Amino acid sequence: MPGLILRTLGELVAFVIVAFAIGCLVVAFLERLARSPRERTPSLRDAAVRILAGLGVAGYIAGALALAGALRWWVLVVVGVAAVVAAGGDLRAHVAALRRPRSDRLALAGVAVAAVMAGGQFLAALAPPEAYDELAYHLPAARAIASGDAVHQLLHAHDLYSNLPSLGECLYAAALVLDGTALAHALHLAVFLAFVALAAAIVRERLGGRAGAVAAIALLAYPHLTYNATTSYVDAATTAFELGALLLALRWIERDDARDLTAAALLLGLALSVKYTPLFTALIVGIAVAVTVVRRRATRLGLISLGITIVTCVFWYGKNLIRFGNPTWPFYFGHHTLDEHTYTDFVNGVHVFGPRTVHAFLEVPWRLASDASVIPFLALSIVVLALLVRQARAIAAYGLLYVTYWFWIATHQVRFLLTAVAAAILAVTIALAAGRRSLRVGFAVAALVAVALVQTHLHSFSIAGARAALAAQFGSPKAQYALGLESRRTFLRRYVGCEADAVAYLDARRDLSPVLVRQTALEPWFARTTRFGKLPLGATTADRAARALRAGAFRAAFVRDSEPGTFATGAAASRVVDRRLRPVWRAGDCTIFRIAAAG
């Protein structure tokens, strides 16, 4: 699909240029605030920081426009042009600083491999949405913000998800206004790639171009992270902002450059504006920075940096404090106004735990043991050895602390481990580049032992799976859709099964719309013409259910047997609906019913 590729690529490039310009303006303001001299020669690290900052601030701009009822494509274009004009001097300075890469062929080859891997993930990002949470919450929230319902969505909603930090959804809302879900996916990927560039640049500064290229390749070879970045989830963006903040804070501790600390403070604030999970990173970074501030007597800089972080994320936490008396509602410090049953179900769904034993803790890397995830698996398995290398010690310790917190306190969902594993990848990369030959041999032996143990107990690695595992690093199989190797119908069948055929059947029969779905089911997002809906939660009696059914004018119902649930709350209310269902189509576990008239 050349049209989709070229259109989205053009939009993404334009958006990144605007984000870069916004980042230049924001970083310049922070430099003036901290009274720090500007960088004379712009660098890759410099550019990556500005793109990360600009993409985050662009989300805030989109949210502010949405609250003002002015989130329109042409308004975004005007804001973008104004930002580019205002930052024209910085843009020209960075363009002038571009130079031909050095003649280290291995480093150039590594950069080329990383670029191809990033390109493959871009193609994967163009595929239609299929991940559960992006369909259940992230995209619906973004659509609500983009469609003029931002005031309710961001300020007055009472449901769980609407009151979590929503900067990612604001960024996706801008993408939906400009084009669609392909651009939303691409923007999420852009945040992650900006972090990859930042991490590679910092590693290159310390250990050379080859190490920087390897760091980029290793991060891109983490399938859980790249897959997340090609959807409208927000975890990859969270990892990008919080690890970017960590790397810049560590750079400040080593080099005492105030610009690093103010930039780290901004990125940490952006991370906290996307999710609650970076609160742990904020604690670790805050302690390290506070100790260094006291030792250097840099109180003013420390307070300014703290203020930057607070100002950046205060909207989300202040809103909850005012509405619920709890800045981190409902996860920490109580869940006032939320009934216990709903809260318990929600927490049980998020805080998935396995056995909390020392043996299970030591086996945490095994959760990543697969052909496609061999690099993150090995990094997490041997990261403890990186503590022996001074240059890698701090980030390795952070990764190990994060895993400890994740296992014993937070949750056992692998998605919430992305930041720790990415930190482990960077720590091992740095340790291998900076360590002595004897240490590298030790790493190799430890890696072989880790593989042997998994092979003995799990039998996860195989030569037969190597081809598919390698393809996954370059965006397959989702990239096939953008390349025209897979039709939209085939793609949907692969991810949603018979639901794709059911929706096609309904789209061809408008007389069956609107269609009722169960309370716990996702409304099929990819329908062309069919409208889907649910009975209100208040329809708890037979009479209320009957009235709600008439009010919604539902003509058909759709169910999947594999997704249990009811159409209404309560047995009596559900029977009112069930008695009127007449099956008209069935495939697999999908059934479409016509709703008979009352009588």
C-alpha positions as a Python dict, from the first residue, in 0.01 Angstrom:
ca = {
    (1, 'M'): (0, 0, 0),
    (2, 'P'): (235, 273, -120),
    (3, 'G'): (-24, 545, -55),
    (4, 'L'): (-56, 459, 313),
    (5, 'I'): (321, 434, 357),
    (6, 'L'): (405, 762, 182),
    (7, 'R'): (118, 958, 338),
    (8, 'T'): (192, 847, 694),
    (9, 'L'): (567, 887, 649),
    (10, 'G'): (518, 1243, 524),
    (11, 'E'): (287, 1326, 814),
    (12, 'L'): (528, 1171, 1062),
    (13, 'V'): (828, 1361, 929),
    (14, 'A'): (633, 1688, 943),
    (15, 'F'): (517, 1612, 1297),
    (16, 'V'): (870, 1526, 1413),
    (17, 'I'): (1008, 1848, 1262),
    (18, 'V'): (742, 2045, 1447),
    (19, 'A'): (815, 1849, 1766),
    (20, 'F'): (1186, 1923, 1722),
    (21, 'A'): (1108, 2294, 1689),
    (22, 'I'): (886, 2286, 2000),
    (23, 'G'): (1159, 2098, 2184),
    (24, 'C'): (1416, 2361, 2086),
    (25, 'L'): (1195, 2637, 2230),
    (26, 'V'): (1127, 2446, 2551),
    (27, 'V'): (1489, 2343, 2609),
    (28, 'A'): (1608, 2699, 2540),
    (29, 'F'): (1365, 2824, 2805),
    (30, 'L'): (1493, 2566, 3054),
    (31, 'E'): (1851, 2669, 2984),
    (32, 'R'): (1767, 3030, 3057),
    (33, 'L'): (1582, 2925, 3370),
    (34, 'A'): (1885, 2732, 3498),
    (35, 'R'): (2129, 3002, 3376),
    (36, 'S'): (2327, 2739, 3189),
    (37, 'P'): (2526, 2815, 2872),
    (38, 'R'): (2390, 2680, 2545),
    (39, 'E'): (2560, 2395, 2365),
    (40, 'R'): (2798, 2537, 2103),
    (41, 'T'): (2790, 2245, 1864),
    (42, 'P'): (2454, 2063, 1840),
    (43, 'S'): (2482, 1686, 1864),
    (44, 'L'): (2270, 1376, 1809),
    (45, 'R'): (2207, 1363, 2182),
    (46, 'D'): (2097, 1725, 2171),
    (47, 'A'): (1855, 1658, 1885),
    (48, 'A'): (1710, 1343, 2045),
    (49, 'V'): (1639, 1531, 2370),
    (50, 'R'): (1456, 1802, 2178),
    (51, 'I'): (1247, 1556, 1979),
    (52, 'L'): (1148, 1367, 2295),
    (53, 'A'): (1063, 1690, 2475),
    (54, 'G'): (878, 1826, 2173),
    (55, 'L'): (663, 1516, 2125),
    (56, 'G'): (563, 1525, 2492),
    (57, 'V'): (483, 1897, 2488),
    (58, 'A'): (292, 1847, 2161),
    (59, 'G'): (62, 1614, 2353),
    (60, 'Y'): (-1, 1891, 2604),
    (61, 'I'): (-71, 2139, 2325),
    (62, 'A'): (-323, 1897, 2173),
    (63, 'G'): (-488, 1849, 2513),
    (64, 'A'): (-511, 2224, 2574),
    (65, 'L'): (-660, 2282, 2228),
    (66, 'A'): (-910, 2001, 2287),
    (67, 'L'): (-1021, 2155, 2618),
    (68, 'A'): (-1068, 2486, 2437),
    (69, 'G'): (-1271, 2316, 2164),
    (70, 'A'): (-1008, 2407, 1906),
    (71, 'L'): (-842, 2075, 1826),
    (72, 'R'): (-868, 2092, 1446),
    (73, 'W'): (-620, 1986, 1182),
    (74, 'W'): (-575, 2339, 1052),
    (75, 'V'): (-513, 2474, 1404),
    (76, 'L'): (-241, 2211, 1452),
    (77, 'V'): (-88, 2316, 1119),
    (78, 'V'): (-87, 2682, 1224),
    (79, 'V'): (72, 2596, 1562),
    (80, 'G'): (330, 2380, 1386),
    (81, 'V'): (427, 2649, 1137),
    (82, 'A'): (453, 2905, 1417),
    (83, 'A'): (682, 2674, 1617),
    (84, 'V'): (908, 2610, 1317),
    (85, 'V'): (935, 2984, 1246),
    (86, 'A'): (1006, 3067, 1612),
    (87, 'A'): (1276, 2799, 1636),
    (88, 'G'): (1423, 2873, 1294),
    (89, 'G'): (1765, 2966, 1431),
    (90, 'D'): (1801, 2644, 1628),
    (91, 'L'): (1681, 2437, 1333),
    (92, 'R'): (1939, 2596, 1105),
    (93, 'A'): (2213, 2540, 1363),
    (94, 'H'): (2132, 2170, 1385),
    (95, 'V'): (2115, 2133, 1008),
    (96, 'A'): (2450, 2311, 975),
    (97, 'A'): (2599, 2075, 1235),
    (98, 'L'): (2515, 1771, 1025),
    (99, 'R'): (2826, 1610, 889),
    (100, 'R'): (2927, 1300, 707),
    (101, 'P'): (2968, 1003, 946),
    (102, 'R'): (3313, 880, 1023),
    (103, 'S'): (3463, 603, 816),
    (104, 'D'): (3426, 328, 1081),
    (105, 'R'): (3262, 70, 860),
    (106, 'L'): (3145, -152, 1143),
    (107, 'A'): (2973, 140, 1316),
    (108, 'L'): (2811, 249, 989),
    (109, 'A'): (2696, -105, 923),
    (110, 'G'): (2544, -118, 1269),
    (111, 'V'): (2363, 210, 1212),
    (112, 'A'): (2233, 76, 881),
    (113, 'V'): (2100, -239, 1050),
    (114, 'A'): (1930, -30, 1318),
    (115, 'A'): (1776, 193, 1050),
    (116, 'V'): (1637, -108, 863),
    (117, 'M'): (1496, -250, 1186),
    (118, 'A'): (1333, 85, 1264),
    (119, 'G'): (1192, 100, 911),
    (120, 'G'): (1038, -244, 951),
    (121, 'Q'): (874, -139, 1276),
    (122, 'F'): (738, 172, 1103),
    (123, 'L'): (568, -52, 848),
    (124, 'A'): (429, -263, 1133),
    (125, 'A'): (290, 51, 1296),
    (126, 'L'): (76, 120, 988),
    (127, 'A'): (-135, -192, 1049),
    (128, 'P'): (-486, -148, 1192),
    (129, 'P'): (-527, -149, 1572),
    (130, 'E'): (-555, -499, 1720),
    (131, 'A'): (-408, -488, 2074),
    (132, 'Y'): (-665, -526, 2350),
    (133, 'D'): (-596, -219, 2566),
    (134, 'E'): (-561, 19, 2273),
    (135, 'L'): (-910, -86, 2163),
    (136, 'A'): (-1056, -100, 2514),
    (137, 'Y'): (-925, 232, 2642),
    (138, 'H'): (-641, 421, 2475),
    (139, 'L'): (-798, 483, 2134),
    (140, 'P'): (-1152, 540, 2268),
    (141, 'A'): (-1008, 799, 2507),
    (142, 'A'): (-814, 962, 2224),
    (143, 'R'): (-1128, 968, 2007),
    (144, 'A'): (-1325, 1128, 2289),
    (145, 'I'): (-1059, 1399, 2325),
    (146, 'A'): (-1048, 1455, 1948),
    (147, 'S'): (-1424, 1454, 1898),
    (148, 'G'): (-1510, 1747, 2119),
    (149, 'D'): (-1573, 1557, 2443),
    (150, 'A'): (-1237, 1651, 2593),
    (151, 'V'): (-1379, 1852, 2884),
    (152, 'H'): (-1570, 1550, 3013),
    (153, 'Q'): (-1294, 1302, 2927),
    (154, 'L'): (-1012, 1497, 3091),
    (155, 'L'): (-1188, 1682, 3372),
    (156, 'H'): (-1517, 1525, 3477),
    (157, 'A'): (-1518, 1152, 3398),
    (158, 'H'): (-1551, 915, 3693),
    (159, 'D'): (-1441, 587, 3537),
    (160, 'L'): (-1104, 435, 3624),
    (161, 'Y'): (-911, 488, 3304),
    (162, 'S'): (-1017, 844, 3235),
    (163, 'N'): (-856, 963, 3556),
    (164, 'L'): (-517, 808, 3493),
    (165, 'P'): (-251, 1036, 3337),
    (166, 'S'): (-350, 1076, 2971),
    (167, 'L'): (-72, 1261, 2790),
    (168, 'G'): (-29, 969, 2550),
    (169, 'E'): (-398, 978, 2458),
    (170, 'C'): (-373, 1353, 2395),
    (171, 'L'): (-88, 1290, 2150),
    (172, 'Y'): (-293, 1019, 1979),
    (173, 'A'): (-588, 1259, 1961),
    (174, 'A'): (-374, 1497, 1755),
    (175, 'A'): (-290, 1208, 1522),
    (176, 'L'): (-657, 1115, 1483),
    (177, 'V'): (-746, 1475, 1398),
    (178, 'L'): (-472, 1490, 1135),
    (179, 'D'): (-528, 1145, 985),
    (180, 'G'): (-598, 823, 1173),
    (181, 'T'): (-473, 531, 1376),
    (182, 'A'): (-171, 466, 1152),
    (183, 'L'): (-32, 809, 1244),
    (184, 'A'): (-114, 750, 1612),
    (185, 'H'): (89, 428, 1604),
    (186, 'A'): (369, 602, 1416),
    (187, 'L'): (388, 883, 1673),
    (188, 'H'): (419, 630, 1954),
    (189, 'L'): (700, 465, 1760),
    (190, 'A'): (864, 805, 1706),
    (191, 'V'): (881, 863, 2082),
    (192, 'F'): (1050, 526, 2127),
    (193, 'L'): (1294, 581, 1836),
    (194, 'A'): (1390, 922, 1975),
    (195, 'F'): (1487, 746, 2297),
    (196, 'V'): (1684, 483, 2104),
    (197, 'A'): (1876, 767, 1936),
    (198, 'L'): (1935, 935, 2272),
    (199, 'A'): (2061, 614, 2435),
    (200, 'A'): (2284, 532, 2137),
    (201, 'A'): (2426, 887, 2138),
    (202, 'I'): (2510, 875, 2509),
    (203, 'V'): (2673, 532, 2473),
    (204, 'R'): (2867, 657, 2168),
    (205, 'E'): (2996, 957, 2363),
    (206, 'R'): (3144, 729, 2626),
    (207, 'L'): (3250, 421, 2430),
    (208, 'G'): (3254, 499, 2060),
    (209, 'G'): (3034, 459, 1755),
    (210, 'R'): (3034, 79, 1749),
    (211, 'A'): (2901, 56, 2103),
    (212, 'G'): (2635, 317, 2024),
    (213, 'A'): (2520, 123, 1718),
    (214, 'V'): (2507, -203, 1915),
    (215, 'A'): (2298, -31, 2184),
    (216, 'A'): (2047, 82, 1922),
    (217, 'I'): (2027, -263, 1762),
    (218, 'A'): (1988, -434, 2100),
    (219, 'L'): (1702, -204, 2205),
    (220, 'L'): (1529, -257, 1870),
    (221, 'A'): (1570, -634, 1918),
    (222, 'Y'): (1338, -630, 2220),
    (223, 'P'): (1011, -753, 2060),
    (224, 'H'): (782, -675, 2355),
    (225, 'L'): (902, -314, 2349),
    (226, 'T'): (891, -260, 1972),
    (227, 'Y'): (550, -428, 1945),
    (228, 'N'): (414, -200, 2217),
    (229, 'A'): (561, 100, 2034),
    (230, 'T'): (373, 10, 1713),
    (231, 'T'): (35, 16, 1890),
    (232, 'S'): (-162, 281, 2078),
    (233, 'Y'): (-52, 144, 2413),
    (234, 'V'): (159, 394, 2612),
    (235, 'D'): (418, 172, 2782),
    (236, 'A'): (692, 220, 2522),
    (237, 'A'): (651, 598, 2546),
    (238, 'T'): (668, 574, 2923),
    (239, 'T'): (990, 374, 2900),
    (240, 'A'): (1133, 625, 2653),
    (241, 'F'): (1066, 925, 2876),
    (242, 'E'): (1167, 769, 3207),
    (243, 'L'): (1485, 597, 3082),
    (244, 'G'): (1575, 911, 2889),
    (245, 'A'): (1543, 1102, 3216),
    (246, 'L'): (1756, 843, 3397),
    (247, 'L'): (2035, 857, 3137),
    (248, 'L'): (2045, 1237, 3141),
    (249, 'A'): (2042, 1246, 3523),
    (250, 'L'): (2335, 1001, 3531),
    (251, 'R'): (2516, 1215, 3272),
    (252, 'W'): (2465, 1520, 3494),
    (253, 'I'): (2602, 1333, 3797),
    (254, 'E'): (2913, 1240, 3595),
    (255, 'R'): (2972, 1567, 3405),
    (256, 'D'): (2795, 1835, 3611),
    (257, 'D'): (2625, 1994, 3309),
    (258, 'A'): (2309, 2173, 3429),
    (259, 'R'): (2143, 2128, 3090),
    (260, 'D'): (2132, 1752, 3145),
    (261, 'L'): (1951, 1784, 3476),
    (262, 'T'): (1685, 2027, 3355),
    (263, 'A'): (1622, 1811, 3048),
    (264, 'A'): (1602, 1501, 3272),
    (265, 'A'): (1351, 1680, 3494),
    (266, 'L'): (1133, 1762, 3192),
    (267, 'L'): (1141, 1406, 3056),
    (268, 'L'): (1062, 1265, 3401),
    (269, 'G'): (762, 1496, 3423),
    (270, 'L'): (647, 1378, 3081),
    (271, 'A'): (684, 1014, 3186),
    (272, 'L'): (470, 1081, 3494),
    (273, 'S'): (215, 1247, 3264),
    (274, 'V'): (177, 926, 3064),
    (275, 'K'): (148, 667, 3345),
    (276, 'Y'): (179, 624, 3720),
    (277, 'T'): (447, 355, 3688),
    (278, 'P'): (743, 602, 3657),
    (279, 'L'): (682, 704, 4019),
    (280, 'F'): (936, 436, 4116),
    (281, 'T'): (1191, 581, 3873),
    (282, 'A'): (1114, 928, 4005),
    (283, 'L'): (1197, 804, 4356),
    (284, 'I'): (1528, 647, 4249),
    (285, 'V'): (1635, 945, 4036),
    (286, 'G'): (1518, 1189, 4301),
    (287, 'I'): (1732, 1028, 4571),
    (288, 'A'): (2041, 1017, 4348),
    (289, 'V'): (1996, 1379, 4238),
    (290, 'A'): (1925, 1502, 4592),
    (291, 'V'): (2244, 1342, 4726),
    (292, 'T'): (2449, 1498, 4445),
    (293, 'V'): (2281, 1838, 4488),
    (294, 'V'): (2374, 1841, 4858),
    (295, 'R'): (2729, 1728, 4786),
    (296, 'R'): (2777, 1997, 4517),
    (297, 'R'): (2577, 2263, 4703),
    (298, 'A'): (2366, 2312, 4391),
    (299, 'T'): (2044, 2388, 4578),
    (300, 'R'): (1909, 2635, 4323),
    (301, 'L'): (1953, 2396, 4033),
    (302, 'G'): (1798, 2112, 4233),
    (303, 'L'): (1491, 2318, 4322),
    (304, 'I'): (1450, 2440, 3966),
    (305, 'S'): (1467, 2083, 3836),
    (306, 'L'): (1215, 1965, 4094),
    (307, 'G'): (987, 2249, 3991),
    (308, 'I'): (1017, 2154, 3623),
    (309, 'T'): (907, 1798, 3696),
    (310, 'I'): (617, 1909, 3914),
    (311, 'V'): (492, 2173, 3670),
    (312, 'T'): (513, 1925, 3383),
    (313, 'C'): (291, 1661, 3546),
    (314, 'V'): (91, 1858, 3803),
    (315, 'F'): (-225, 1876, 3590),
    (316, 'W'): (-301, 1503, 3614),
    (317, 'Y'): (-216, 1466, 3981),
    (318, 'G'): (-365, 1799, 4087),
    (319, 'K'): (-692, 1718, 3907),
    (320, 'N'): (-725, 1392, 4099),
    (321, 'L'): (-629, 1560, 4426),
    (322, 'I'): (-907, 1815, 4382),
    (323, 'R'): (-1168, 1566, 4264),
    (324, 'F'): (-1091, 1263, 4480),
    (325, 'G'): (-860, 1388, 4753),
    (326, 'N'): (-592, 1156, 4614),
    (327, 'P'): (-337, 1259, 4348),
    (328, 'T'): (-278, 898, 4237),
    (329, 'W'): (-640, 780, 4241),
    (330, 'P'): (-724, 494, 4242),
    (331, 'F'): (-395, 302, 4262),
    (332, 'Y'): (-234, 450, 4572),
    (333, 'F'): (-376, 598, 4894),
    (334, 'G'): (-734, 474, 4850),
    (335, 'H'): (-1011, 484, 4592),
    (336, 'H'): (-1272, 723, 4727),
    (337, 'T'): (-1600, 731, 4521),
    (338, 'L'): (-1522, 391, 4364),
    (339, 'D'): (-1707, 85, 4490),
    (340, 'E'): (-1500, -196, 4634),
    (341, 'H'): (-1613, -460, 4384),
    (342, 'T'): (-1516, -251, 4079),
    (343, 'Y'): (-1184, -156, 4236),
    (344, 'T'): (-1103, -516, 4332),
    (345, 'D'): (-1181, -644, 3982),
    (346, 'F'): (-967, -369, 3831),
    (347, 'V'): (-667, -428, 4057),
    (348, 'N'): (-689, -804, 4012),
    (349, 'G'): (-674, -750, 3637),
    (350, 'V'): (-369, -523, 3656),
    (351, 'H'): (-180, -670, 3950),
    (352, 'V'): (-129, -1018, 3815),
    (353, 'F'): (96, -1215, 4049),
    (354, 'G'): (269, -1548, 4039),
    (355, 'P'): (431, -1709, 4341),
    (356, 'R'): (647, -1468, 4541),
    (357, 'T'): (941, -1692, 4626),
    (358, 'V'): (1316, -1651, 4590),
    (359, 'H'): (1320, -1934, 4337),
    (360, 'A'): (1052, -1766, 4124),
    (361, 'F'): (1239, -1435, 4151),
    (362, 'L'): (1556, -1591, 4013),
    (363, 'E'): (1353, -1728, 3723),
    (364, 'V'): (1218, -1387, 3618),
    (365, 'P'): (1440, -1381, 3304),
    (366, 'W'): (1273, -1705, 3192),
    (367, 'R'): (957, -1504, 3123),
    (368, 'L'): (1145, -1361, 2823),
    (369, 'A'): (1296, -1690, 2708),
    (370, 'S'): (1194, -1728, 2344),
    (371, 'D'): (1362, -1729, 2005),
    (372, 'A'): (1253, -1373, 1925),
    (373, 'S'): (1346, -1234, 2269),
    (374, 'V'): (1687, -1391, 2306),
    (375, 'I'): (1865, -1055, 2345),
    (376, 'P'): (1644, -916, 2625),
    (377, 'F'): (1642, -1261, 2788),
    (378, 'L'): (2022, -1275, 2797),
    (379, 'A'): (2050, -912, 2909),
    (380, 'L'): (1821, -970, 3206),
    (381, 'S'): (1992, -1300, 3286),
    (382, 'I'): (2346, -1161, 3307),
    (383, 'V'): (2289, -794, 3400),
    (384, 'V'): (2418, -861, 3751),
    (385, 'L'): (2768, -900, 3603),
    (386, 'A'): (2744, -543, 3469),
    (387, 'L'): (2777, -427, 3830),
    (388, 'L'): (3148, -514, 3797),
    (389, 'V'): (3199, -242, 3533),
    (390, 'R'): (3209, 114, 3664),
    (391, 'Q'): (3055, 272, 3353),
    (392, 'A'): (2756, 36, 3363),
    (393, 'R'): (2711, 4, 3738),
    (394, 'A'): (2449, 272, 3796),
    (395, 'I'): (2209, 169, 3521),
    (396, 'A'): (2258, -201, 3603),
    (397, 'A'): (2173, -131, 3968),
    (398, 'Y'): (1865, 63, 3860),
    (399, 'G'): (1750, -226, 3642),
    (400, 'L'): (1795, -477, 3923),
    (401, 'L'): (1613, -252, 4170),
    (402, 'Y'): (1327, -212, 3922),
    (403, 'V'): (1296, -589, 3876),
    (404, 'T'): (1293, -634, 4254),
    (405, 'Y'): (1017, -375, 4293),
    (406, 'W'): (822, -525, 4002),
    (407, 'F'): (839, -879, 4142),
    (408, 'W'): (780, -825, 4512),
    (409, 'I'): (551, -519, 4511),
    (410, 'A'): (406, -407, 4178),
    (411, 'T'): (282, -671, 3932),
    (412, 'H'): (400, -972, 3738),
    (413, 'Q'): (277, -852, 3399),
    (414, 'V'): (574, -856, 3161),
    (415, 'R'): (445, -534, 3000),
    (416, 'F'): (530, -350, 3321),
    (417, 'L'): (886, -482, 3307),
    (418, 'L'): (979, -305, 2981),
    (419, 'T'): (1177, -28, 3151),
    (420, 'A'): (1386, -267, 3361),
    (421, 'V'): (1469, -491, 3066),
    (422, 'A'): (1562, -195, 2845),
    (423, 'A'): (1790, -72, 3125),
    (424, 'A'): (1945, -419, 3148),
    (425, 'I'): (2008, -419, 2772),
    (426, 'L'): (2189, -86, 2795),
    (427, 'A'): (2387, -191, 3103),
    (428, 'V'): (2511, -513, 2940),
    (429, 'T'): (2596, -330, 2617),
    (430, 'I'): (2802, -73, 2807),
    (431, 'A'): (2969, -341, 3021),
    (432, 'L'): (3069, -547, 2716),
    (433, 'A'): (3215, -241, 2544),
    (434, 'A'): (3398, -107, 2851),
    (435, 'G'): (3496, -430, 3029),
    (436, 'R'): (3817, -623, 2993),
    (437, 'R'): (3852, -936, 2783),
    (438, 'S'): (3827, -1161, 3087),
    (439, 'L'): (3496, -1005, 3181),
    (440, 'R'): (3362, -1054, 2829),
    (441, 'V'): (3453, -1421, 2855),
    (442, 'G'): (3263, -1430, 3183),
    (443, 'F'): (2959, -1275, 3012),
    (444, 'A'): (2978, -1535, 2735),
    (445, 'V'): (2999, -1824, 2982),
    (446, 'A'): (2706, -1685, 3185),
    (447, 'A'): (2501, -1644, 2867),
    (448, 'L'): (2567, -2004, 2765),
    (449, 'V'): (2468, -2127, 3111),
    (450, 'A'): (2145, -1923, 3095),
    (451, 'V'): (2056, -2069, 2755),
    (452, 'A'): (2140, -2421, 2870),
    (453, 'L'): (1923, -2391, 3180),
    (454, 'V'): (1625, -2266, 2979),
    (455, 'Q'): (1678, -2529, 2713),
    (456, 'T'): (1679, -2798, 2980),
    (457, 'H'): (1366, -2677, 3160),
    (458, 'L'): (1162, -2497, 2893),
    (459, 'H'): (1294, -2608, 2554),
    (460, 'S'): (1231, -2255, 2424),
    (461, 'F'): (1511, -2210, 2172),
    (462, 'S'): (1516, -2385, 1834),
    (463, 'I'): (1686, -2346, 1498),
    (464, 'A'): (1349, -2393, 1329),
    (465, 'G'): (1215, -2078, 1495),
    (466, 'A'): (1517, -1862, 1413),
    (467, 'R'): (1379, -1737, 1081),
    (468, 'A'): (1049, -1618, 1231),
    (469, 'A'): (1236, -1472, 1528),
    (470, 'L'): (1465, -1273, 1300),
    (471, 'A'): (1170, -1152, 1093),
    (472, 'A'): (1005, -1022, 1410),
    (473, 'Q'): (1297, -783, 1461),
    (474, 'F'): (1206, -618, 1131),
    (475, 'G'): (834, -570, 1193),
    (476, 'S'): (695, -900, 1065),
    (477, 'P'): (420, -1015, 1051),
    (478, 'K'): (232, -685, 1093),
    (479, 'A'): (447, -513, 829),
    (480, 'Q'): (294, -740, 565),
    (481, 'Y'): (-25, -532, 576),
    (482, 'A'): (147, -205, 485),
    (483, 'L'): (343, -377, 207),
    (484, 'G'): (21, -505, 52),
    (485, 'L'): (112, -869, 116),
    (486, 'E'): (-194, -914, 336),
    (487, 'S'): (-543, -775, 287),
    (488, 'R'): (-729, -591, 560),
    (489, 'R'): (-977, -880, 586),
    (490, 'T'): (-697, -1137, 622),
    (491, 'F'): (-520, -919, 880),
    (492, 'L'): (-836, -885, 1085),
    (493, 'R'): (-909, -1257, 1065),
    (494, 'R'): (-562, -1328, 1201),
    (495, 'Y'): (-610, -1103, 1502),
    (496, 'V'): (-986, -1111, 1575),
    (497, 'G'): (-1091, -1435, 1403),
    (498, 'C'): (-1457, -1482, 1317),
    (499, 'E'): (-1539, -1131, 1441),
    (500, 'A'): (-1400, -997, 1113),
    (501, 'D'): (-1651, -1203, 914),
    (502, 'A'): (-1933, -1113, 1152),
    (503, 'V'): (-1869, -741, 1111),
    (504, 'A'): (-1847, -781, 732),
    (505, 'Y'): (-2187, -955, 741),
    (506, 'L'): (-2338, -673, 948),
    (507, 'D'): (-2182, -398, 734),
    (508, 'A'): (-2358, -551, 433),
    (509, 'R'): (-2695, -539, 613),
    (510, 'R'): (-2766, -195, 750),
    (511, 'D'): (-3111, -305, 863),
    (512, 'L'): (-2941, -492, 1149),
    (513, 'S'): (-2778, -180, 1295),
    (514, 'P'): (-2743, -74, 1575),
    (515, 'V'): (-2605, -394, 1726),
    (516, 'L'): (-2605, -482, 2094),
    (517, 'V'): (-2292, -633, 2253),
    (518, 'R'): (-2234, -774, 2599),
    (519, 'Q'): (-2132, -554, 2889),
    (520, 'T'): (-1777, -695, 2907),
    (521, 'A'): (-1718, -711, 2529),
    (522, 'L'): (-1521, -467, 2317),
    (523, 'E'): (-1727, -290, 2054),
    (524, 'P'): (-1574, -389, 1715),
    (525, 'W'): (-1381, -76, 1620),
    (526, 'F'): (-1326, -166, 1253),
    (527, 'A'): (-1691, -168, 1139),
    (528, 'R'): (-1747, 49, 833),
    (529, 'T'): (-2116, 134, 879),
    (530, 'T'): (-2251, -76, 1166),
    (531, 'R'): (-2307, 93, 1500),
    (532, 'F'): (-2252, -102, 1819),
    (533, 'G'): (-2364, -28, 2171),
    (534, 'K'): (-2439, -160, 2520),
    (535, 'L'): (-2727, -129, 2760),
    (536, 'P'): (-2660, 124, 3037),
    (537, 'L'): (-2529, -21, 3363),
    (538, 'G'): (-2838, 115, 3537),
    (539, 'A'): (-3065, -128, 3349),
    (540, 'T'): (-3067, -373, 3638),
    (541, 'T'): (-3435, -479, 3633),
    (542, 'A'): (-3652, -638, 3364),
    (543, 'D'): (-3849, -318, 3306),
    (544, 'R'): (-3539, -100, 3286),
    (545, 'A'): (-3371, -342, 3046),
    (546, 'A'): (-3678, -347, 2821),
    (547, 'R'): (-3694, 33, 2817),
    (548, 'A'): (-3321, 61, 2748),
    (549, 'L'): (-3351, -188, 2463),
    (550, 'R'): (-3628, 21, 2304),
    (551, 'A'): (-3445, 348, 2366),
    (552, 'G'): (-3133, 216, 2196),
    (553, 'A'): (-3338, 91, 1898),
    (554, 'F'): (-3118, -220, 1888),
    (555, 'R'): (-3206, -450, 1598),
    (556, 'A'): (-2942, -720, 1640),
    (557, 'A'): (-2698, -859, 1894),
    (558, 'F'): (-2347, -998, 1855),
    (559, 'V'): (-2176, -1244, 2089),
    (560, 'R'): (-1859, -1449, 2108),
    (561, 'D'): (-1894, -1766, 2311),
    (562, 'S'): (-1527, -1743, 2417),
    (563, 'E'): (-1598, -1409, 2589),
    (564, 'P'): (-1851, -1480, 2864),
    (565, 'G'): (-2077, -1208, 2987),
    (566, 'T'): (-2433, -1078, 2984),
    (567, 'F'): (-2615, -803, 2798),
    (568, 'A'): (-2748, -647, 3117),
    (569, 'T'): (-2664, -634, 3486),
    (570, 'G'): (-2868, -892, 3675),
    (571, 'A'): (-3035, -1218, 3580),
    (572, 'A'): (-3386, -1076, 3531),
    (573, 'A'): (-3264, -794, 3310),
    (574, 'S'): (-3054, -1033, 3103),
    (575, 'R'): (-3347, -1269, 3044),
    (576, 'V'): (-3546, -984, 2888),
    (577, 'V'): (-3283, -957, 2615),
    (578, 'D'): (-3212, -1330, 2579),
    (579, 'R'): (-3581, -1417, 2517),
    (580, 'R'): (-3589, -1191, 2211),
    (581, 'L'): (-3276, -1323, 2037),
    (582, 'R'): (-3315, -1517, 1709),
    (583, 'P'): (-2991, -1649, 1551),
    (584, 'V'): (-2935, -1542, 1187),
    (585, 'W'): (-2562, -1609, 1133),
    (586, 'R'): (-2289, -1815, 1297),
    (587, 'A'): (-1919, -1891, 1233),
    (588, 'G'): (-1675, -2034, 1484),
    (589, 'D'): (-1768, -1896, 1825),
    (590, 'C'): (-1932, -1584, 1676),
    (591, 'T'): (-2310, -1553, 1653),
    (592, 'I'): (-2534, -1272, 1525),
    (593, 'F'): (-2891, -1258, 1653),
    (594, 'R'): (-3183, -1057, 1527),
    (595, 'I'): (-3373, -897, 1815),
    (596, 'A'): (-3740, -980, 1781),
    (597, 'A'): (-4002, -717, 1853),
    (598, 'A'): (-4156, -724, 2199),
    (599, 'G'): (-4479, -914, 2222),
}
